[in-house]
Amino acid sequence: MRMPTPAAPALFAGRRAATALAAALVLALAACGGSKEDEDDQPASRAEAAHFLAQASFGPTEAEIDRVMKLGFRGWIDDQLARPPSSNRAFWDAQNTAVKAADPTNANASIGADGVYNAFWRHALTGDDQLRQRLAFALSQIFVISLADGNVGNQPRAVAQYLDLLGEKGTTTYRELLESVSLHPLMGTYLTSIRNRKADVRTGRVPDENYAREVMQLFAIGLVELNNDGSVKQVNGAPRDTYGPDDIAGLAKVFTGFSWACADLSNNCFNNGALGGVSDPERWTKPMVGYPQFHATEEKRFLGTTIPAQGTADPAASLKAGLDALANHPNVGPFIGRQLIQRLVTSNPSPAYVSAVAAAFNNNGSGVRGDMKAVLKAVLLHPEARQASDRSGKLREPILRLSTLLRAYGYASDSGRFRIGNTDAAGSSLGQTVMRSPSVFNFYRPGYVAPGTQAAAAGLVAPEMALAQETSAAGYVNYLRDGISQGFGASGPVTVNGAQVTRRDLQPDFTAELALADKPDELVQKVASKLMPGEGANGGMPELLKKEIVDAVGAIAVPQLNSSGSNQAQITNAKRNRVNAAVFLTMVSPEFQVQK
């Protein structure tokens, strides 16, 4: 791994305690050059189309670049949002059926959580609704549930459906999305709002406040009042909290009395999700319903809203009033909008960028508040999304680094299941697995500041840097080296050229690169065009980086074919090693790991 030159302007200087590798990752952010502002809907070049797809998909491909060039940015977005959504739950079901058929005597046979991971990777790599899937992934890091939680982990099929819900409701309105998330049984399980009971003066029981607190802090309004541009409102020189203990207590009463969908509204259904020992087989995917006998009827006060006392408990009416108050809070536009900008485009958007997205949230142009399609367009079509500077861009999180590689080289799954599996291990894998964040606070916080960096000194955040440390930096390098050489995912038997072999599930198409293996310069340029597209002669790859990779590739000797042709296998292997080296060194370079 090379270090960028000290003279390069840097958005991040390396952490004092980090290895040179981790430091190099952050130093590279500002080493990428700028580009002129382009406000037109039509991309000026294929490189600009690829840059857009790095934000709006799981990685550019030649076919998708062609589509953007044909349709334009806005047209591509409209086309994507009109496509039928890929279904993670349907793919989980198909995998689970196959697992049970292969082991018919095992009543407990199940694809389990692997079915969620496989479904995610299948759609990230091959789904034609790329924008919806990328949006669902972004929203899964805001409206967090996690398979790492044992109770959630016991319901992998419902987790797959929750990911589908984010993709579906994430293109409706924020209000609809918020209600769907709030009533999902897995959210109720994760944040303990399912079977939440009204207060009992006799026993001293009070409503569970967990979801009320987190829905405000993480899913709606944040901790402090914001201006439309995302800046913190100041009152007498100090920020003002958005809510306090009384607001939490008042809103907690709104979320009392909700439990599984069931045959009736009896106590047994509320407590167990079953009647007479029989439960709805879809109870983990159907929205929770209100059970009046467990709902608080007293007055509920929160965020300046008052729900009058109810003579007859009406959990649905309370919920509507509570979610309306949250969705109409002035903080939601800048709070949610800024996070979507961070997840898709750049870690440090300007106030003007945040303000434009918040304005789209507040009014889509037709008087509708919270139109998520309008918000998504405002995020992806803002002029700042096409620009590069020493403040723009973001560190690619590990999942997006891998998806970019796998899409660029058309990795195909031998099994058809895309068996990448759990990639939690920081020392030997990605250190990140979809739907397995360590807590409700995601893998990283949107306001994370990397300690001891120039970014911190400049007041800049670097959320994904929370995943970058000595172990994860080395683990990523080792994982990529092994995967590019051998393939990614679980191993299994497959027939190749008439022979039965055992190999990793996902294998690449390096045909074009192998044809250039005798020409290191052209080979590296080809790799750069796929992984680091840009306007320069070498795409987005700096000349110094290209020279170093070309030299390393050229140092791998390719034998001449002998007179008997007996060394053909050695020649083939050497050429593949050259391709492996070119791809690997590009993937682990700081310049690739930063999305500009």
N, C-alpha and C positions, 0 to 999 in steps of 0.2 A: 504494500500500500504506500503510495507516494504522499508526501506532504505538499500542500500548496505553498507557493513561494511567500515569504514573509511580506513582500511588497504588495501582495494582492489585497485590495480593500476587503474588509471582512465584516459581515454582519455579526458573526459569532467568533469570539476567540475561545480557544479550548479551555475546558474546565481544568483547574489546577490539579485535581485529583484523578482526572481521566487519563486514559492511555492516549498515545499519539493518534491511534485510529479514531477514537471517539472525538478527539479534538478536530481531526481532519474533516469529519462529517459536518461539523458546524461551521468550520472556517470557509467551506465552499459556497455558502449561500450567496455571498456577494461577489464571488469570483465569476459568476455568470454575467454576461453582458446585457445591456438594456436593449429595448426595441422601441420603435416609434409607436406613438399612440394610434390605434386604428379603431375608429368608431363605426366603421361600415359593418353591415351584417355579413357580407361575403368575405371569407378569409382571403388575405392577400397572397397566401402561398400554402403549399401542403404542410410546411413546417408550422405555420400558424394554426392550421386545422388540427395538427397533431398536438400542439400545445393546449388547445381547447379540449381535446379528447382526454388529455391527462387529467383534466379537472372534472369532466362530465362523464367519464367512463372508468373502467378498470384498466385502461391502457389503450393507446392507439394501435390500430391495425391498418394495413393498406386498404382493405375493403371499407373500413369505417371512415378513413380519411377521404376516400372517394365520395362517400355519401355526404360528408360535410361540405366538400367542394361543390357538389351538385346542388345541395339544398340550402346552403348557407347556415350560419349559426342558429338563427331563430327557427328556420325551417326544419333543421335537424332536431331541435328540441321538441317542436310540435309533433314531428313524425314519431319520435321516441315515446312521447306521452300518449300517443294514440295506439301504440302497440299493446296487444294483450300481455298482461303481466306473467312472467315465469312464476311457477308455484313451487316454493320450497317444500310445502306440506305434501303436495302430490308426489314429488320426487322422493321424499322421505317414505311415504306409503309404498311406493314401488320397490324401493330398496328393502323395506321391512318385509314385504311379501316374499321377495326373493330369498331373504335370510331364513324365513320360516320354512319355505319350501325345501331349502337345502338341509334343514335339520328338523324334520317333521316330528320326531319323538321328543324334542325339547320344547316344553310348553313356554319356557321363558326366553326362547330365542328372539332376539331383537337387534335391529341395526343400531339402536341407542343414539347417543350423542354424535357418533360418527356420521349418522345420516344427516344431521344438521350441517356439519362441516362440509360433507360431500356435496350437499345441495347448494350451499353457498358457492363453493368453488366451481361447480358445474355452470351456474348461472353467471358468475363473475367472468368466466372464461369464454363461454359460448352463447350466453343469453343474448337475444337480439333486442332486449329492452334494457340496454346498458345503463341508461340514465336513471331509470326507476330503481334498478338494483344498487347503483352507486348511492342514490339518495337514501334508500333503505339502510344501507351500511352506515351512512352519516347519521341518520336518525337513531340508529341502534346505539350510538355513542352519546346521545343526548337523553333519550327515553330508555334508560338502561335497565335490562334484566340480565342475569348471568347464569350460565350453566355451571359456573363454579360454585354456586349456591346449591346445596344438596337437594332442597325441596324443588327448586326449578329444574335441576339436573335430572330429576326423576320423571320429567315430562318433556322429553326431547321433541316429540311430535308437535306439541303445543308451542315449543320454542320456534320450530320451523314455521308454524302458522303465524306466530307473532312477527317474525321477520317479513312475512307476506303482508301482514296488516300494515306495517310501517310503509311498505312500498305502495300499497293501495291508498291508505288514508293520508299518506304524506303528499299526495297530489290533489287532495280535496281542500278543506279549510283547516286552519289550525284548531279551531273549536271542535271540529269533528274528530280530528286526530287526537286531541287531548281527551275527549270523552272515550274514544275507543281504547286508548292506552289505560285510562283510569279504571275502566270496567273489565280489563282483561284479567282472567283468573291468575295468570302468572305474575302480573304486576301486583295484584292483591296478595299473592303469596310472598313475593320478593320483598315488598315493603309493608307487609302485615296489615293490609286494609281488608282482606277477606275475613268474614266472620267478626268484623269490628262491631262491638256492642255499645249501646247507649250507656250512659252513666248509671250507676246503682249506688244510691246514697247509703243503703244499708251495709253494703260490703266495702264501700270506698272505691269501687271501680270507676275509672274514667275512660273515655274513648281513647283508643290508640291514636297517637299523634304523628306517627312515623310518616305516613303518606302525605298528610296535610303539610308537614314541614318540607318534605322533599319535592312535592309537586310545585311549591312556590320557589324554593331555592334553585332547583335544577331543571324543571320542565316548563317554567313559565316566566318568572319575573326577576329571579336573582336576589342577591342580598341587599343591594343599594339602588336607590332611584337613579335612573339614567335619563339623559337627554336623548333626542332622536338619533344623534350621531354616535351614540354609545359612550359618550363621556359621562362622568359621574356628576350628578347635580350636587351643588354645594349649598349648604344652609349655614350661614355664619361661619364660613370657612371649613365646614366639615361635611362629609357625606351623610345622607339620611337613610336609615334602614327602610327597606320596603315593608317589613313586617316585624312583629314582636311576639312574645309568648301568648298574648291574648288573641292575636290573629290565628296562631296555630291552634289554640284550644277551640276557637270558634269554628274554624274550617274543619277540624277533626270531627265535629258533630255532624257535618254534612256527609262524611264518608262512613257513617254508622249504618248498619243494617244491610250491607251488601254481601252476597255470597253466591254460590254456584247456581246456574240454571238447573232447575229440577222439576219433578212432576207437579209439585205444588209448593206452597209457601209455608210449609210446616217447620217446626223446630228441628225435626230430623233432617230435613233438606238443608236448612241453614247450617247445621252443625257438621253434617257428614256428606252433603251433596248427594244423598241417596234416600230413597223411600222404600221401606220393606227390603232393604239390602240391594235394591236395583238403582243404578245411577245412569244418567244420560251418558252414552259413550263419548259425546262431544262436550262434556261439561268443562273440559280444560281449554276449549277453544271458543265456546260461546260466551258472550258478555255476561258478567255477573248481573244479578237482578236484586231489586230491593225487597227486603222482608220487613214490613211495617212494624212488627212487634219488637224488633231490635233497633229501630231507628229513633234517634233523639228528637223529641217534639218541642223542646224549649227553644227560646229565641237564640239565633246564631248570629254573632257579630264578627266580621273579619274584613280587613282591607276597605273599610268605609262602607261596607254592605251590611244590611240587616235583613235577615230572614225572620219574619214574625213567628211567634210560637204557633204550633199547629194543633188544632183540636183533635185531628186524626192524623196519625203519622203518614207522611208522604215523602218517602225517600227520593222518588224521581224528581219531585218539584224542588227539593233541597239541592239535589245534585245539579239540576239545570241552573239554578241561581248561583251556586258556587262556581261552576265551570264558566258561566257567563262572566262573572266578576273577574276571574283569572284571565280569560281570553280577551277581555276588553281593557285590561290594565295597560297603561301607556308604555310600560317597560317591555312588553312582550316583543314588539317589533325589533328594537335594537338588540335585545338580549338573545333571542333565537336567531335573528338575522346574522348577527356577528359570528355566532357559532357555525352557521352553515357556510359562511364565507371562509372561516378557518378550516372547516373539514374539506372543502372542495378547492379553494383557490389559494389563500394566503393567510399566514398567521397574524399579520399586523395590518389589517385594512385601514385605510385613511378614514377620518371622520366623515368625509363626503361619501365614501363608498358605503359605510354603515348607514348613513342617513338615507341614501337612495334606496337601499334594501328595506329599511324601516318604513319609508314612504310607500313602497309597494305593498308592504304588509298592511299598513293602515288603510290603504285604498288602492284597489287593483285598477283603477281608472273607470270602473263602473259602479263605484260605491260599495264594493264588497270588502270587508275587512278579513284579513287572515287567509287570503287566497294563496295557497302554497305553490301553485303553478306560477303565479305572478312573482312570488318571492324567489323561486328558483331561477326564473328568467332574469330577475334583477341581479342575482348573484353572478350568474354565468355571462351575462351580456354587458355588464358594466365595463367601461373603457379600462379601468384599472386591472381587470382580469386578463387583459391582453398585454399589459405592460410588465417590464422587468426593471428592478432597481435594487439598490443595496438594502432596501427594506421589504421587498416583495418576496413572495414564494413561501415555501414551507418544507420542512423535512418530511420526506415520504415515510409514513409509518411502515413497518415491516410487511404487513399484508399487501399494501399497495406496491411495494417494491417487487414482491413476488408475482403479483397479478400482472404487472407490466411486462415482466420477462415472459411469463407463460402465454400471454396473448400475442406478444410480438413474434414469438416463434411457434405459434400454433400448436402448443403442447396438446396432444390427444391422450385420452384415457383408454388404456387397454381394456379395462373392465367395464367402461361406460359409467363408472360410479365416481370418478375424480377423487380417489382415495388419499387425499393429502392428510386428513386426520387432524389430531390435536398437535398444535405447533407452539405450545406454551413454553417449552424449555428454552430459556435464554442462552444457555451455554452450548446448545447443540441444534437449535432450531430458530424460529423467528422471535420467540419471546412474546408472542401475541397470537391468540386464536379468536376468530370471530365468535361473538356472543359469549365470551368467557372473561370479561373484565373482572379485575379483582374486587371491585366494589361498585356501588351505585354511582361513584364518582368517575367511572370510566377508566380507561388505561392511563389517562393523563387529564389534567384540568386545563380548560381553555386559557387560564391566566398564568400557566406555569412559566416561571422565569428560571433559566438555566444558571445555577450559581457560578460566580467567578467568571462571567463572560462579558464581552463588550455589549452583547445584547442587553444584559441586565443593566449595565451602565447607561445604555441609551434608552432604557425604559421599554424595551421590546420583549415580547413573550415568544416562547418556543415550545408549544405544548408537547409535540412528539419527542422532544429531547428528554422527557421524563423516562422514556424507554431506552435511552442510549447511555450505556455505561460499559465498563471494561468487559464484563461477561457477555453482554448482548452483542457488542461489536465483534468480538472474536467468534461468538456463536453464529452470527449471521454469515461471516466469511466462511466458516467451516461448512455450514449448511448449504450455501451456494456452491462451493467448490465440489462437494459431493453430489449435489442434485444436478448440476450442469453436466457432470461426467456420467452419472448413473441413471438420472431420471429422478422424479419427485414422487413421494407418496409410498404407500405400502407395496410390498413385492407380491407378485403372483405369477402363475404360469400363463404363457401365451405362445401362440404359434407364430414364428417369424421365418419367412422364406421356407416353409415346410418343416421347420424344426421346432420342437417344444423347448422353450427356454423359460427361466424365471427371471423377471426383471421388475423394476419399479413401474408403478401404474401409469405415470404421466411421462411421455416421451416427446421430444421436440422434432420439428422439421427444420434441419439445418442444411437442406439441399443447396440453397443459393450460396451459403457461406462455405460449404465444402468445395464448391466449384471454384472458389477464390483462395483456397488454402495455400496454393503455390505463390500467391501474391499478397504478402502480409499487409501492405499499405492499403490495397483495395479491400481486403478482408475487413480490416478495422474500420474503414470508411463505411462499409456495408453495415457492420454492427452498429456503428454510431447512428446511421440513418434510421435504424429501427428503435434503438433504446434511448438515443439522445438527439432526436430530430431538431434541427435549427436552421438558421439562414446561412451559416458560413459554409466554407468548402468542406468542412468536416462535420456538418450538421451543428449540433450544440456542443460538440466535444472540443475543448481547447487544444491548440496545436501541441503544447507540451505533453499533455496527457496522451494524445494520439501517438506521439513519437515514442513515448515510454512503452505503450502497449505494442506498437509495431515492433520495437526492438525485442520485447519479450517473446512475441509470437515468432519472429524470425529466428530466435535462438533455439527453437524446437526444430531439430533436424528432420527433414523428410528424405528417406533413402531414395536413390535412383532404382528403378526397376531393373532387376538383374536379368540375364539372358534367358533363364529358365522360368522367370515369373514367379519364383517360389517365395519372394518376399512381398507379394502384393498385400498380404494382411498387415505387415509392418507399415507399409506406406499408408494404407487406409487408416490405421490407428494413429499414425503421426499427424495426418491431416485433421482427424477428428480432435486430436489434442491441441492443435493450433486454433481450431474453432472454439474449443472449450476455453482456452486461455483468453482469447479475444473477448468472448462474452463475459467470462468471469471477472476479468480485470475491469471491464466497463461497469459491471453491476456493483462491484465493491468500491468504485471510485466515489469520492465525495461529490463530484460533479453530477453523477447520476442520482445519488441519494437525496439530492435537493430538487424538488419540483419548483421550477421558476415560472 
